[in-house]
């Protein structure tokens, strides 16, 4: 959403939804807010914000097969180790 309308409008919409929602269905409120903040800064939406926030929070490698998700992370957060699954070789998966 932030890509389409800008960061401030996205934050306003999120705050209004949060204010009028009686029950947070999506995880817990603190982590939901953390996900939304990370998503707005990276122009992500939906479940991508959760995957991205988890990778940051856990200081983890992010592996996805969603090319637009991967490109957004690569563009806005080059410090995150992110891999596009379809571009990986079997030897890239080492234990």
N, C-alpha and C positions, 0 to 999 in steps of 0.2 A: 504494500500500500504506500509506503513512504516514497517509493520510486515514482509513483503516479501523482501524488499530491504534495509531497514534501514532508520533511521530518516533523515540523511543528503541527501540521494538520494530523498526521498519523498519531502523534503523541496525544493530541486533543481527543481524537476519536477513541483511542485506547482508554484514556481516563474516563470518558463518558460511559463507555461500555462497562468498565470496571465498577463505576459508581452505581449503575443501575442493575447490575447483576447481583442476584441474591445468593448465588452459589457459584463458586469457582469450580468448574468441572475439570479444567486443564491443570493438572498437577497441584502444587500448592501456590498460594498467592505470591510469596517471596520469589520462588523460582520462576513463576509465570512472568512477573515483572522483570526479572533478570533476562529471561528469554526475549521479551518484547523490546527491551533496551538494546540488546545485541542485534536483534532483527532489524530495528529501525536504522541503526548505524550501518548495517551491511545491506540494506534494501532487500531483506528476505521476508518471507511470509509463511504462514501455516506451520506445518511440522518441521520445515527446514530450520526455523528459529530454535526449536528444541534441540535438534541434532547439533547445530552450530554451537549453541550455548553449552551443551554437554561437553563438546570437544574442548572449548575454552576452559570451562570449569575444571575438567579433569586433566588439562594439559596433555591432550591426547591427539593422535593422528586422526584426521578426518578422511574417510574413504566413502565416496559416493559414486553412483552411476548416473546421477542427474547432472547433465552438462551445464545448465544455466546456474544451478546451485553452486557447482564447482567454480565456474567462472566468476560469480559474484564474490565468493570467499577469496579466490585468488586475487581479484582486483582490489577489494577493500581491506583484506587482511593477509598480506603476503607473509606475515610472520607465522601463520598457521600452516602446519604441515598437512597439506590437502592433496589427495590423489583422486584422479578420475579412474574408476574401476576398469572401464573399457580400454584405457591406455596402459594398463599395468600388465606385466608379464608374470608368469607363475613364480619365477625366482624372486620377484619383489616381495613375496609373502614369506618372510623368514621368521622363525620363532626365536 
